Amino acid sequence: MLAYCPNCWAEITGTPTICRKCGTGVDVYSHEYEHRLIALLGSSDATKRAQICLVLGEREKRSSVSHLLALIATDPDPLVRVAALRALSQIGDISVVPAIAKIAVTDSPPVRSIAKQVLSSLGAHGAKRR
Ligand SMILES: [Zn+2]
């Protein structure tokens, strides 16, 4: 599972319970870990926000859906919006379809095309209709 230390942001490999770099306890399966990740979505570092999206996508938890939806609607960085879209696709909750359909017409062209891919992967038939 893809994971990062919530303290120093070193990539966590394998399934350690402690960060090899800074010694912070990391239980990637805990709710606390997920809460720390979500809190870090407020980071000013766009790369970090995009990485968190990837991690949340891999975890496939519906609890992160509302946070990812907030990102696709408001994040200033298109890379972060794309990462959030891909995470939502991975989570596969079809309740996000209306929000993504909106992005598919209002966002910049590269983000729009990802949004359309996500819609079709979520099984939103007719999403490609113009
Ligand atoms: Zn660390």
Backbone and ligand atoms as CSV (ligand in chain L), in Angstrom:
chain,resi,resn,atom,element,x,y,z
A,1,MET,N,N,0.851,-1.194,0.000
A,1,MET,CA,C,0.000,0.000,0.000
A,1,MET,C,C,0.890,1.248,0.000
A,2,LEU,N,N,0.508,2.207,-0.819
A,2,LEU,CA,C,1.232,3.469,-0.885
A,2,LEU,C,C,0.939,4.269,0.385
A,3,ALA,N,N,1.991,4.758,1.034
A,3,ALA,CA,C,1.774,5.538,2.252
A,3,ALA,C,C,2.951,6.489,2.485
A,4,TYR,N,N,2.667,7.547,3.212
A,4,TYR,CA,C,3.699,8.515,3.574
A,4,TYR,C,C,3.641,8.765,5.075
A,5,CYS,N,N,4.793,9.079,5.643
A,5,CYS,CA,C,4.844,9.447,7.054
A,5,CYS,C,C,4.119,10.783,7.228
A,6,PRO,N,N,3.130,10.869,8.117
A,6,PRO,CA,C,2.410,12.133,8.277
A,6,PRO,C,C,3.248,13.218,8.954
A,7,ASN,N,N,4.416,12.846,9.469
A,7,ASN,CA,C,5.278,13.830,10.115
A,7,ASN,C,C,6.332,14.376,9.147
A,8,CYS,N,N,7.146,13.492,8.545
A,8,CYS,CA,C,8.250,13.974,7.695
A,8,CYS,C,C,8.009,13.724,6.214
A,9,TRP,N,N,6.914,13.039,5.891
A,9,TRP,CA,C,6.512,12.776,4.520
A,9,TRP,C,C,7.447,11.833,3.778
A,10,ALA,N,N,8.245,11.041,4.499
A,10,ALA,CA,C,9.029,9.996,3.839
A,10,ALA,C,C,8.048,8.929,3.359
A,11,GLU,N,N,8.372,8.309,2.215
A,11,GLU,CA,C,7.506,7.243,1.739
A,11,GLU,C,C,7.667,6.029,2.652
A,12,ILE,N,N,6.544,5.437,3.021
A,12,ILE,CA,C,6.567,4.263,3.884
A,12,ILE,C,C,6.486,3.041,2.984
A,13,THR,N,N,7.477,2.163,3.079
A,13,THR,CA,C,7.450,0.965,2.239
A,13,THR,C,C,7.271,-0.261,3.122
A,14,GLY,N,N,6.669,-1.271,2.563
A,14,GLY,CA,C,6.370,-2.462,3.338
A,14,GLY,C,C,5.276,-2.139,4.330
A,15,THR,N,N,5.267,-2.783,5.489
A,15,THR,CA,C,4.240,-2.484,6.489
A,15,THR,C,C,4.871,-2.215,7.849
A,16,PRO,N,N,5.754,-1.204,7.929
A,16,PRO,CA,C,6.358,-0.878,9.218
A,16,PRO,C,C,5.350,-0.133,10.093
A,17,THR,N,N,5.578,-0.113,11.379
A,17,THR,CA,C,4.702,0.644,12.276
A,17,THR,C,C,5.407,1.896,12.767
A,18,ILE,N,N,6.623,2.106,12.257
A,18,ILE,CA,C,7.375,3.284,12.669
A,18,ILE,C,C,8.123,3.813,11.440
A,19,CYS,N,N,8.151,5.155,11.301
A,19,CYS,CA,C,8.837,5.737,10.150
A,19,CYS,C,C,10.343,5.535,10.308
A,20,ARG,N,N,10.973,4.997,9.258
A,20,ARG,CA,C,12.412,4.733,9.331
A,20,ARG,C,C,13.223,6.027,9.364
A,21,LYS,N,N,12.619,7.098,8.893
A,21,LYS,CA,C,13.379,8.341,8.811
A,21,LYS,C,C,13.284,9.166,10.089
A,22,CYS,N,N,12.070,9.345,10.622
A,22,CYS,CA,C,11.930,10.254,11.771
A,22,CYS,C,C,11.437,9.557,13.039
A,23,GLY,N,N,11.063,8.273,12.947
A,23,GLY,CA,C,10.677,7.545,14.148
A,23,GLY,C,C,9.237,7.736,14.593
A,24,THR,N,N,8.458,8.495,13.814
A,24,THR,CA,C,7.043,8.659,14.157
A,24,THR,C,C,6.307,7.326,14.007
A,25,GLY,N,N,5.440,7.034,14.960
A,25,GLY,CA,C,4.620,5.830,14.855
A,25,GLY,C,C,3.635,5.982,13.701
A,26,VAL,N,N,3.593,5.010,12.824
A,26,VAL,CA,C,2.709,5.094,11.665
A,26,VAL,C,C,1.922,3.799,11.562
A,27,ASP,N,N,0.623,3.869,11.841
A,27,ASP,CA,C,-0.218,2.701,11.623
A,27,ASP,C,C,-1.126,3.040,10.447
A,28,VAL,N,N,-0.707,2.596,9.272
A,28,VAL,CA,C,-1.415,3.027,8.064
A,28,VAL,C,C,-2.844,2.498,7.992
A,29,TYR,N,N,-3.179,1.541,8.825
A,29,TYR,CA,C,-4.550,1.018,8.787
A,29,TYR,C,C,-5.474,1.716,9.778
A,30,SER,N,N,-4.923,2.634,10.573
A,30,SER,CA,C,-5.731,3.266,11.613
A,30,SER,C,C,-6.547,4.437,11.073
A,31,HIS,N,N,-7.614,4.752,11.800
A,31,HIS,CA,C,-8.403,5.934,11.451
A,31,HIS,C,C,-7.592,7.192,11.681
A,32,GLU,N,N,-6.743,7.144,12.705
A,32,GLU,CA,C,-5.947,8.325,13.023
A,32,GLU,C,C,-5.048,8.690,11.841
A,33,TYR,N,N,-4.475,7.671,11.228
A,33,TYR,CA,C,-3.607,7.931,10.076
A,33,TYR,C,C,-4.402,8.636,8.976
A,34,GLU,N,N,-5.601,8.130,8.723
A,34,GLU,CA,C,-6.428,8.736,7.690
A,34,GLU,C,C,-6.789,10.181,8.043
A,35,HIS,N,N,-7.089,10.414,9.325
A,35,HIS,CA,C,-7.409,11.791,9.742
A,35,HIS,C,C,-6.225,12.718,9.548
A,36,ARG,N,N,-5.032,12.209,9.823
A,36,ARG,CA,C,-3.844,13.053,9.646
A,36,ARG,C,C,-3.629,13.372,8.171
A,37,LEU,N,N,-3.861,12.375,7.324
A,37,LEU,CA,C,-3.729,12.624,5.880
A,37,LEU,C,C,-4.707,13.696,5.430
A,38,ILE,N,N,-5.950,13.558,5.881
A,38,ILE,CA,C,-6.986,14.505,5.457
A,38,ILE,C,C,-6.656,15.908,5.957
A,39,ALA,N,N,-6.119,15.994,7.179
A,39,ALA,CA,C,-5.709,17.300,7.696
A,39,ALA,C,C,-4.613,17.904,6.820
A,40,LEU,N,N,-3.737,17.038,6.286
A,40,LEU,CA,C,-2.636,17.525,5.449
A,40,LEU,C,C,-3.092,17.968,4.063
A,41,LEU,N,N,-4.358,17.696,3.726
A,41,LEU,CA,C,-4.874,18.213,2.450
A,41,LEU,C,C,-4.902,19.737,2.452
A,42,GLY,N,N,-4.803,20.339,3.626
A,42,GLY,CA,C,-4.734,21.791,3.719
A,42,GLY,C,C,-3.330,22.331,3.471
A,43,SER,N,N,-2.396,21.436,3.154
A,43,SER,CA,C,-1.014,21.841,2.916
A,43,SER,C,C,-0.905,22.801,1.729
A,44,SER,N,N,0.080,23.701,1.801
A,44,SER,CA,C,0.283,24.615,0.671
A,44,SER,C,C,1.108,23.950,-0.428
A,45,ASP,N,N,1.587,22.730,-0.176
A,45,ASP,CA,C,2.416,22.018,-1.139
A,45,ASP,C,C,1.519,21.147,-2.044
A,46,ALA,N,N,1.406,21.561,-3.309
A,46,ALA,CA,C,0.490,20.869,-4.230
A,46,ALA,C,C,0.904,19.417,-4.457
A,47,THR,N,N,2.216,19.168,-4.482
A,47,THR,CA,C,2.685,17.794,-4.696
A,47,THR,C,C,2.192,16.902,-3.564
A,48,LYS,N,N,2.264,17.439,-2.357
A,48,LYS,CA,C,1.821,16.686,-1.189
A,48,LYS,C,C,0.313,16.414,-1.276
A,49,ARG,N,N,-0.439,17.433,-1.657
A,49,ARG,CA,C,-1.896,17.243,-1.773
A,49,ARG,C,C,-2.209,16.164,-2.811
A,50,ALA,N,N,-1.473,16.179,-3.925
A,50,ALA,CA,C,-1.712,15.175,-4.970
A,50,ALA,C,C,-1.345,13.777,-4.462
A,51,GLN,N,N,-0.247,13.681,-3.701
A,51,GLN,CA,C,0.156,12.381,-3.156
A,51,GLN,C,C,-0.891,11.848,-2.181
A,52,ILE,N,N,-1.456,12.748,-1.381
A,52,ILE,CA,C,-2.494,12.322,-0.439
A,52,ILE,C,C,-3.699,11.765,-1.203
A,53,CYS,N,N,-4.030,12.423,-2.314
A,53,CYS,CA,C,-5.136,11.905,-3.140
A,53,CYS,C,C,-4.846,10.477,-3.585
A,54,LEU,N,N,-3.622,10.227,-4.012
A,54,LEU,CA,C,-3.262,8.876,-4.465
A,54,LEU,C,C,-3.423,7.864,-3.331
A,55,VAL,N,N,-2.951,8.263,-2.150
A,55,VAL,CA,C,-3.048,7.366,-0.997
A,55,VAL,C,C,-4.518,7.103,-0.657
A,56,LEU,N,N,-5.319,8.181,-0.628
A,56,LEU,CA,C,-6.740,8.023,-0.298
A,56,LEU,C,C,-7.445,7.144,-1.332
A,57,GLY,N,N,-7.051,7.292,-2.590
A,57,GLY,CA,C,-7.631,6.457,-3.648
A,57,GLY,C,C,-7.324,4.990,-3.419
A,58,GLU,N,N,-6.079,4.699,-3.055
A,58,GLU,CA,C,-5.700,3.308,-2.810
A,58,GLU,C,C,-6.423,2.715,-1.614
A,59,ARG,N,N,-6.720,3.571,-0.638
A,59,ARG,CA,C,-7.406,3.073,0.555
A,59,ARG,C,C,-8.877,2.754,0.280
A,60,GLU,N,N,-9.419,3.405,-0.792
A,60,GLU,CA,C,-10.800,3.135,-1.214
A,60,GLU,C,C,-11.818,3.283,-0.093
A,61,LYS,N,N,-11.616,4.317,0.721
A,61,LYS,CA,C,-12.552,4.549,1.825
A,61,LYS,C,C,-13.551,5.628,1.432
A,62,ARG,N,N,-14.829,5.330,1.650
A,62,ARG,CA,C,-15.854,6.326,1.315
A,62,ARG,C,C,-15.769,7.554,2.205
A,63,SER,N,N,-15.151,7.399,3.376
A,63,SER,CA,C,-15.027,8.540,4.285
A,63,SER,C,C,-14.199,9.671,3.680
A,64,SER,N,N,-13.374,9.358,2.665
A,64,SER,CA,C,-12.564,10.429,2.074
A,64,SER,C,C,-13.249,11.091,0.882
A,65,VAL,N,N,-14.392,10.562,0.454
A,65,VAL,CA,C,-15.046,11.076,-0.752
A,65,VAL,C,C,-15.362,12.573,-0.663
A,66,SER,N,N,-15.925,13.007,0.494
A,66,SER,CA,C,-16.318,14.415,0.576
A,66,SER,C,C,-15.097,15.340,0.494
A,67,HIS,N,N,-13.964,14.887,1.035
A,67,HIS,CA,C,-12.744,15.701,0.989
A,67,HIS,C,C,-12.213,15.788,-0.444
A,68,LEU,N,N,-12.292,14.672,-1.160
A,68,LEU,CA,C,-11.826,14.666,-2.549
A,68,LEU,C,C,-12.731,15.528,-3.429
A,69,LEU,N,N,-14.026,15.486,-3.137
A,69,LEU,CA,C,-14.963,16.328,-3.900
A,69,LEU,C,C,-14.657,17.805,-3.677
A,70,ALA,N,N,-14.306,18.151,-2.430
A,70,ALA,CA,C,-13.972,19.550,-2.135
A,70,ALA,C,C,-12.742,19.962,-2.949
A,71,LEU,N,N,-11.777,19.052,-3.081
A,71,LEU,CA,C,-10.571,19.375,-3.853
A,71,LEU,C,C,-10.879,19.594,-5.325
A,72,ILE,N,N,-11.681,18.699,-5.926
A,72,ILE,CA,C,-11.926,18.881,-7.363
A,72,ILE,C,C,-12.676,20.181,-7.637
A,73,ALA,N,N,-13.424,20.645,-6.634
A,73,ALA,CA,C,-14.171,21.882,-6.836
A,73,ALA,C,C,-13.328,23.122,-6.556
A,74,THR,N,N,-12.337,23.015,-5.671
A,74,THR,CA,C,-11.693,24.243,-5.206
A,74,THR,C,C,-10.171,24.276,-5.324
A,75,ASP,N,N,-9.502,23.135,-5.539
A,75,ASP,CA,C,-8.038,23.197,-5.517
A,75,ASP,C,C,-7.517,24.004,-6.704
A,76,PRO,N,N,-6.598,24.949,-6.449
A,76,PRO,CA,C,-6.093,25.790,-7.543
A,76,PRO,C,C,-5.168,25.043,-8.510
A,77,ASP,N,N,-4.646,23.888,-8.103
A,77,ASP,CA,C,-3.671,23.201,-8.951
A,77,ASP,C,C,-4.325,22.067,-9.742
A,78,PRO,N,N,-4.245,22.118,-11.084
A,78,PRO,CA,C,-4.895,21.078,-11.891
A,78,PRO,C,C,-4.362,19.667,-11.611
A,79,LEU,N,N,-3.096,19.557,-11.231
A,79,LEU,CA,C,-2.551,18.224,-10.933
A,79,LEU,C,C,-3.240,17.608,-9.723
A,80,VAL,N,N,-3.567,18.466,-8.768
A,80,VAL,CA,C,-4.255,17.989,-7.571
A,80,VAL,C,C,-5.686,17.587,-7.937
A,81,ARG,N,N,-6.326,18.403,-8.790
A,81,ARG,CA,C,-7.708,18.069,-9.188
A,81,ARG,C,C,-7.726,16.742,-9.944
A,82,VAL,N,N,-6.727,16.527,-10.803
A,82,VAL,CA,C,-6.650,15.262,-11.544
A,82,VAL,C,C,-6.423,14.092,-10.579
A,83,ALA,N,N,-5.528,14.283,-9.616
A,83,ALA,CA,C,-5.251,13.211,-8.645
A,83,ALA,C,C,-6.508,12.892,-7.845
A,84,ALA,N,N,-7.259,13.919,-7.484
A,84,ALA,CA,C,-8.499,13.708,-6.721
A,84,ALA,C,C,-9.533,12.976,-7.582
A,85,LEU,N,N,-9.605,13.338,-8.865
A,85,LEU,CA,C,-10.538,12.647,-9.776
A,85,LEU,C,C,-10.198,11.165,-9.879
A,86,ARG,N,N,-8.893,10.888,-10.029
A,86,ARG,CA,C,-8.482,9.483,-10.150
A,86,ARG,C,C,-8.783,8.714,-8.861
A,87,ALA,N,N,-8.597,9.376,-7.723
A,87,ALA,CA,C,-8.886,8.721,-6.450
A,87,ALA,C,C,-10.383,8.407,-6.352
A,88,LEU,N,N,-11.209,9.358,-6.778
A,88,LEU,CA,C,-12.658,9.120,-6.735
A,88,LEU,C,C,-13.042,7.969,-7.658
A,89,SER,N,N,-12.352,7.880,-8.784
A,89,SER,CA,C,-12.604,6.779,-9.709
A,89,SER,C,C,-12.276,5.444,-9.046
A,90,GLN,N,N,-11.156,5.432,-8.312
A,90,GLN,CA,C,-10.723,4.209,-7.638
A,90,GLN,C,C,-11.698,3.808,-6.524
A,91,ILE,N,N,-12.201,4.806,-5.808
A,91,ILE,CA,C,-13.137,4.536,-4.715
A,91,ILE,C,C,-14.457,4.022,-5.299
A,92,GLY,N,N,-14.831,4.585,-6.461
A,92,GLY,CA,C,-15.968,4.025,-7.190
A,92,GLY,C,C,-17.340,4.294,-6.601
A,93,ASP,N,N,-17.473,5.379,-5.837
A,93,ASP,CA,C,-18.771,5.733,-5.270
A,93,ASP,C,C,-19.540,6.568,-6.306
A,94,ILE,N,N,-20.657,6.029,-6.811
A,94,ILE,CA,C,-21.336,6.729,-7.904
A,94,ILE,C,C,-22.051,8.009,-7.476
A,95,SER,N,N,-22.104,8.265,-6.161
A,95,SER,CA,C,-22.728,9.517,-5.721
A,95,SER,C,C,-21.939,10.744,-6.186
A,96,VAL,N,N,-20.701,10.525,-6.625
A,96,VAL,CA,C,-19.868,11.657,-7.048
A,96,VAL,C,C,-20.116,12.053,-8.503
A,97,VAL,N,N,-20.923,11.255,-9.207
A,97,VAL,CA,C,-21.113,11.501,-10.638
A,97,VAL,C,C,-21.577,12.929,-10.964
A,98,PRO,N,N,-22.589,13.470,-10.267
A,98,PRO,CA,C,-23.014,14.840,-10.628
A,98,PRO,C,C,-21.891,15.874,-10.481
A,99,ALA,N,N,-21.100,15.759,-9.416
A,99,ALA,CA,C,-20.010,16.713,-9.208
A,99,ALA,C,C,-18.954,16.577,-10.300
A,100,ILE,N,N,-18.656,15.346,-10.685
A,100,ILE,CA,C,-17.641,15.133,-11.720
A,100,ILE,C,C,-18.169,15.554,-13.093
A,101,ALA,N,N,-19.458,15.343,-13.309
A,101,ALA,CA,C,-20.054,15.775,-14.577
A,101,ALA,C,C,-19.919,17.297,-14.728
A,102,LYS,N,N,-20.006,18.001,-13.615
A,102,LYS,CA,C,-19.865,19.454,-13.642
A,102,LYS,C,C,-18.427,19.830,-14.014
A,103,ILE,N,N,-17.452,19.139,-13.389
A,103,ILE,CA,C,-16.039,19.378,-13.704
A,103,ILE,C,C,-15.769,19.087,-15.181
A,104,ALA,N,N,-16.443,18.078,-15.707
A,104,ALA,CA,C,-16.222,17.667,-17.098
A,104,ALA,C,C,-16.642,18.734,-18.101
A,105,VAL,N,N,-17.399,19.731,-17.663
A,105,VAL,CA,C,-17.734,20.830,-18.571
A,105,VAL,C,C,-17.122,22.167,-18.155
A,106,THR,N,N,-16.749,22.303,-16.890
A,106,THR,CA,C,-16.309,23.631,-16.445
A,106,THR,C,C,-14.805,23.768,-16.255
A,107,ASP,N,N,-14.083,22.669,-16.073
A,107,ASP,CA,C,-12.652,22.781,-15.760
A,107,ASP,C,C,-11.836,23.000,-17.038
A,108,SER,N,N,-10.527,23.121,-16.884
A,108,SER,CA,C,-9.659,23.309,-18.048
A,108,SER,C,C,-9.641,22.016,-18.870
A,109,PRO,N,N,-9.344,22.114,-20.187
A,109,PRO,CA,C,-9.457,20.937,-21.053
A,109,PRO,C,C,-8.741,19.666,-20.560
A,110,PRO,N,N,-7.499,19.728,-20.057
A,110,PRO,CA,C,-6.880,18.472,-19.623
A,110,PRO,C,C,-7.632,17.825,-18.452
A,111,VAL,N,N,-8.110,18.660,-17.527
A,111,VAL,CA,C,-8.829,18.128,-16.373
A,111,VAL,C,C,-10.184,17.576,-16.824
A,112,ARG,N,N,-10.812,18.309,-17.766
A,112,ARG,CA,C,-12.089,17.844,-18.301
A,112,ARG,C,C,-11.974,16.454,-18.891
A,113,SER,N,N,-10.879,16.203,-19.634
A,113,SER,CA,C,-10.791,14.898,-20.285
A,113,SER,C,C,-10.605,13.786,-19.255
A,114,ILE,N,N,-9.888,14.074,-18.170
A,114,ILE,CA,C,-9.776,13.076,-17.091
A,114,ILE,C,C,-11.148,12.859,-16.453
A,115,ALA,N,N,-11.872,13.961,-16.235
A,115,ALA,CA,C,-13.193,13.851,-15.611
A,115,ALA,C,C,-14.102,12.955,-16.454
A,116,LYS,N,N,-14.009,13.105,-17.799
A,116,LYS,CA,C,-14.838,12.265,-18.679
A,116,LYS,C,C,-14.448,10.796,-18.576
A,117,GLN,N,N,-13.132,10.540,-18.481
A,117,GLN,CA,C,-12.679,9.141,-18.306
A,117,GLN,C,C,-13.235,8.555,-17.005
A,118,VAL,N,N,-13.194,9.384,-15.959
A,118,VAL,CA,C,-13.672,8.906,-14.665
A,118,VAL,C,C,-15.168,8.608,-14.734
A,119,LEU,N,N,-15.907,9.507,-15.406
A,119,LEU,CA,C,-17.351,9.278,-15.543
A,119,LEU,C,C,-17.624,7.961,-16.256
A,120,SER,N,N,-16.864,7.683,-17.322
A,120,SER,CA,C,-17.167,6.438,-18.013
A,120,SER,C,C,-16.726,5.227,-17.192
A,121,SER,N,N,-15.652,5.386,-16.407
A,121,SER,CA,C,-15.257,4.249,-15.572
A,121,SER,C,C,-16.251,4.021,-14.434
A,122,LEU,N,N,-16.956,5.072,-14.040
A,122,LEU,CA,C,-17.976,4.918,-12.997
A,122,LEU,C,C,-19.292,4.408,-13.590
A,123,GLY,N,N,-19.288,4.226,-14.898
A,123,GLY,CA,C,-20.480,3.665,-15.533
A,123,GLY,C,C,-21.578,4.670,-15.753
A,124,ALA,N,N,-21.202,5.952,-15.863
A,124,ALA,CA,C,-22.203,6.972,-16.126
A,124,ALA,C,C,-22.456,7.017,-17.637
A,125,HIS,N,N,-23.377,6.223,-18.093
A,125,HIS,CA,C,-23.637,6.136,-19.523
A,125,HIS,C,C,-24.165,7.470,-20.022
A,126,GLY,N,N,-23.690,7.857,-21.172
A,126,GLY,CA,C,-24.147,9.118,-21.732
A,126,GLY,C,C,-23.256,10.275,-21.323
A,127,ALA,N,N,-22.249,10.011,-20.500
A,127,ALA,CA,C,-21.378,11.087,-20.059
A,127,ALA,C,C,-20.597,11.693,-21.211
A,128,LYS,N,N,-20.365,10.898,-22.234
A,128,LYS,CA,C,-19.576,11.420,-23.358
A,128,LYS,C,C,-20.434,12.150,-24.384
A,129,ARG,N,N,-21.736,12.089,-24.205
A,129,ARG,CA,C,-22.630,12.782,-25.125
A,129,ARG,C,C,-22.425,14.280,-24.999
A,130,ARG,N,N,-22.496,14.968,-26.113
A,130,ARG,CA,C,-22.335,16.406,-26.039
A,130,ARG,C,C,-23.677,17.101,-26.151
L,1,ZN,ZN,ZN,8.748,10.227,9.231
